[in-house]
C-alpha cells in the first residue's frame, strides 16, 4: 500500500509539472510573416467580411488598416513577402515599398494593408483587375470605344466596324489578341494542359537549354519566391496576356526589363521539379488557357 501511495504522489507531481510547462508554451503575438509561397492568393478587396487582424501585438492599429477592402489595396497574409505581392499584382516591389513608405521591406505584418497601385492612378483603381490564379495583376484603365468615321469620297476603304467582343485567338484579331506566339523551348512535350492538374505545358530538355520569350513583353517577376515553380519568370505581353516560365536553372533577365519574342530569357533546369523541364503557362486575363490554342503547330 505504501508503494502505491508513493506512486500516486509522484504521478500528481508529474501532472502538475506538465501543466506548468504547457502554460508557459502558449504562443503570444501574431505569427511572423514567412515566405511559404503560393500563386492562389486573392486581394484584400475581394475577401468578404472584415480583416482577421486589425491591431498589432501592442494593440496599435496596423498600418493602412483604414484602407482595407478598397480597390487597389492588399491586406498582408501569412506567407506574404513584398516581392511576392509585387509579382502577384504586376508591380515592381520597389514601387510598393515607396508608395507605402516602408523602411524595411523584410518587415511587414499580417493584416497590414498596402497600396498596390500608383498613388496618382485613379483611373487604374477604377478598372477591374484580372486575376492570376486568384492573385491580382496590374489593372489598366478602360479604353474609350473608337467609332468609325464616315469615309470621304477620296478614301480608299472604310475602317473595320467596332465589335463588342474580342477576337478569338484563332481568328487573327488585332490589338491584345494579335500577339504572334512562338514556342518557348524546342524540346518534346511531356505533359499537356489540364485545367485541374496542369495549368500549362511541360517541355523536356537538357540542363542549360535556352528558354525563349514566347512574345514581346516586359518582365514583371523574376525570382524563386513562388513555391512549386522554382526559378520563375513572368512576362506581361499586354493588358490581356501573361506567360510564365518555371523550373529554370538560370534567369537571364531582371524585373521591369523589356524583352523581344525569341530572346533567350533563361536556361532550362529542374529547380523545384522532379526532372529538367520547362513549365510554360499562358494566362488570358489571369486565367490559365490551353497553349495549343495559341502556339503554332510544329
C-alpha positions in Angstrom: 0.0 0.0 0.0 2.9 2.3 0.8 4.4 1.8 -2.7 1.0 2.5 -4.3 0.8 5.8 -2.3 4.2 6.9 -3.4 3.3 6.2 -7.0 0.1 8.3 -6.7 2.1 11.2 -5.1 4.7 11.0 -7.9 2.0 10.9 -10.7 0.3 14.0 -9.2 3.6 16.0 -9.1 4.4 14.9 -12.7 0.9 16.1 -13.9 1.3 19.5 -12.2 4.8 19.9 -13.9 3.4 19.1 -17.3 0.5 21.6 -16.9 3.0 24.4 -15.9 5.2 23.6 -18.9 2.1 23.7 -21.2 1.0 27.0 -19.9 4.5 28.5 -20.5 4.5 27.4 -24.1 1.3 29.2 -25.1 2.2 31.3 -28.2 1.9 35.0 -27.9 1.6 37.7 -30.5 0.9 37.4 -34.2 2.6 34.8 -36.3 5.6 36.1 -38.2 5.3 36.6 -42.0 7.3 33.9 -43.7 7.7 33.1 -47.4 5.8 29.9 -47.9 4.8 30.9 -51.4 1.6 30.2 -53.4 0.1 31.6 -56.6 -3.5 31.3 -55.4 -4.0 34.3 -53.3 -6.9 36.8 -53.5 -6.5 40.6 -52.9 -8.0 42.1 -49.8 -10.6 43.9 -51.9 -12.2 40.6 -52.8 -12.3 39.0 -49.4 -15.7 39.2 -47.8 -16.1 40.5 -44.2 -13.7 42.4 -42.1 -9.9 41.8 -41.8 -8.9 39.0 -39.4 -6.3 41.2 -37.7 -6.7 44.9 -37.1 -4.1 45.6 -34.4 -0.5 44.6 -33.7 0.7 42.7 -30.6 0.7 46.0 -28.7 -2.9 46.9 -29.6 -1.9 49.6 -32.1 -3.9 49.8 -35.4 -2.0 48.1 -38.2 -0.6 50.4 -40.9 -3.1 51.2 -43.6 -6.0 49.4 -41.9 -8.3 52.2 -42.8 -7.9 51.3 -46.5 -8.9 47.6 -46.0 -11.3 46.5 -48.8 -10.7 49.5 -51.0 -9.8 48.8 -54.7 -6.0 49.0 -55.2 -5.1 47.9 -51.7 -3.9 44.5 -50.4 -4.0 43.0 -46.9 -0.9 41.1 -46.0 -1.5 37.4 -45.2 0.8 34.7 -43.6 3.4 33.7 -46.1 3.5 37.0 -48.0 6.6 39.0 -48.9 7.0 42.3 -50.6 8.5 40.5 -53.6 5.6 38.0 -54.0 3.0 40.7 -53.5 4.7 42.7 -56.3 4.7 39.6 -58.6 1.0 38.9 -57.8 0.0 42.5 -58.5 2.2 43.1 -61.6 4.1 45.9 -59.8 7.7 46.4 -59.0 8.2 45.6 -55.3 10.4 48.7 -55.0 7.4 50.8 -56.1 5.2 49.2 -53.4 7.9 49.9 -50.8 8.0 53.6 -51.9 4.2 54.0 -52.1 3.7 52.7 -48.6 6.8 54.4 -47.0 8.1 51.1 -45.8 11.5 51.4 -44.1 12.4 47.7 -44.1 10.9 45.6 -46.9 11.6 42.5 -44.9 9.4 43.6 -42.1 5.7 43.5 -42.9 2.9 42.5 -40.6 0.0 40.1 -41.2 -3.1 42.3 -41.6 -1.1 45.3 -42.7 -2.9 47.0 -45.7 -0.6 48.0 -48.6 -1.3 50.3 -51.6 -0.6 48.2 -54.8 -1.4 50.8 -57.4 0.3 54.2 -58.1 -1.0 57.0 -55.8 -2.0 59.0 -58.9 -3.5 56.1 -60.8 -7.2 56.9 -60.1 -8.3 55.5 -63.5 -6.3 52.3 -62.8 -8.1 51.9 -59.4 -11.5 52.1 -61.0 -10.8 49.4 -63.5 -11.5 45.7 -62.6 -8.3 43.7 -62.1 -7.8 40.4 -63.9 -6.7 37.6 -61.7 -3.6 35.4 -61.9 -4.9 32.3 -60.3 -6.6 34.4 -57.6 -3.7 36.9 -57.4 -4.1 40.4 -58.7 -2.3 41.5 -61.8 -1.9 45.2 -62.8 -5.2 46.7 -63.7 -5.4 49.1 -66.7 -7.9 51.9 -67.3 -10.7 51.2 -69.8 -10.0 52.5 -73.3 -12.7 54.6 -75.0 -14.5 53.0 -77.9 -13.4 54.0 -81.3 -16.3 55.0 -83.6 -15.7 54.6 -87.3 -15.8 57.9 -89.1 -17.8 58.4 -92.3 -15.3 57.9 -95.2 -14.7 60.8 -97.5 -15.1 60.5 -101.2 -11.4 60.1 -101.7 -10.9 57.4 -99.0 -9.7 54.0 -100.3 -11.6 52.0 -97.7 -13.7 52.2 -94.6 -12.3 51.3 -91.2 -13.4 48.0 -89.8 -16.5 48.2 -87.5 -16.0 48.0 -83.8 -17.3 44.8 -82.2 -18.3 44.3 -78.6 -16.4 41.0 -78.1 -12.6 40.5 -78.5 -11.4 38.4 -81.4 -10.7 34.7 -80.6 -7.1 33.6 -80.6 -7.5 31.6 -83.8 -9.2 34.5 -85.7 -6.1 36.6 -86.2 -7.7 39.6 -84.5 -5.8 42.8 -83.8 -4.9 44.5 -80.6 -4.2 42.5 -77.5 -5.2 39.2 -79.2 -2.6 39.7 -82.0 0.4 38.5 -80.1 2.3 36.3 -82.6 3.3 33.5 -80.2 6.3 31.1 -80.7 7.3 28.0 -78.7 9.4 28.9 -75.7 11.6 25.8 -76.0 12.4 23.2 -78.7 12.1 20.0 -76.5 9.5 17.3 -76.5 6.1 18.0 -74.9 5.9 15.7 -71.9 2.7 17.0 -70.3 -0.2 18.8 -71.9 -2.7 21.3 -70.5 -5.2 20.0 -67.9 -7.1 22.8 -66.1 -7.4 20.7 -62.9 -3.9 19.2 -62.8 -1.5 21.1 -65.1 -2.1 24.7 -66.0 0.2 24.8 -68.9 2.8 22.7 -70.9 5.8 20.8 -69.6 8.6 20.7 -72.2 11.5 18.4 -71.8 15.2 19.3 -72.4 18.7 19.3 -71.0 20.0 21.5 -68.3 21.1 24.8 -69.8 18.9 24.6 -72.9 17.6 28.0 -73.9 14.2 29.3 -72.7 12.8 31.9 -75.1 10.3 34.6 -74.7 7.1 33.4 -76.4 6.3 37.0 -77.5 7.4 40.6 -76.9 6.8 41.7 -73.3 8.0 43.1 -70.0 9.4 41.1 -67.1 7.0 41.6 -64.1 8.6 38.9 -62.0 12.0 37.1 -61.9 12.8 35.1 -58.8 12.2 32.0 -56.8 9.6 33.2 -54.3 6.7 31.1 -55.5 6.7 27.6 -54.2 6.2 24.9 -56.8 7.7 27.0 -59.7 11.4 27.2 -58.8 13.3 29.9 -60.6 10.4 31.6 -62.3 9.9 34.4 -64.9 6.6 36.1 -65.6 6.2 38.2 -68.7 3.4 40.7 -69.3 2.7 41.0 -73.0 -0.2 43.4 -73.0 -3.3 44.1 -70.9 -4.7 40.7 -71.6 -1.8 38.1 -71.7 0.9 36.9 -69.3 3.2 34.0 -69.7 5.1 32.1 -67.0 8.4 30.1 -67.4 9.2 27.9 -64.4 11.9 25.5 -63.1 14.8 27.3 -64.7 18.4 26.8 -63.9 19.5 30.4 -64.6 17.5 33.6 -65.0 18.9 36.0 -67.6 16.5 38.9 -67.3 15.5 41.3 -64.5 12.2 42.7 -63.3 10.9 45.6 -65.4 13.1 44.7 -68.4 11.6 44.7 -71.9 12.2 41.5 -73.9 11.6 40.6 -77.5 10.0 37.5 -79.0 12.6 34.7 -79.3 15.0 36.4 -76.8 16.8 33.9 -74.5 15.5 34.8 -71.0 16.6 31.8 -69.0 18.3 28.4 -69.1 16.3 25.2 -68.5 16.7 23.4 -65.2 15.0 21.4 -62.5 14.5 23.9 -59.7 11.6 22.8 -57.6 10.9 20.0 -60.1 11.5 16.2 -60.3 13.4 16.5 -63.6 14.8 19.0 -66.1 11.9 20.7 -67.9 10.3 24.0 -68.7 6.8 24.5 -67.3 5.2 27.1 -69.5 1.8 28.8 -69.0 -0.2 31.3 -71.0 -2.7 33.3 -68.9 -5.5 35.3 -70.5 -6.9 37.9 -68.1 -5.3 35.9 -65.3 -6.9 32.6 -66.3 -4.7 29.7 -67.5 -5.6 28.7 -71.0 -4.5 25.8 -73.3 -1.3 26.8 -75.1 -2.3 24.7 -78.0 -4.9 27.4 -78.9 -2.1 29.9 -79.3 1.2 28.3 -80.2 1.9 27.4 -83.8 1.9 23.7 -84.8 5.3 22.1 -85.2 
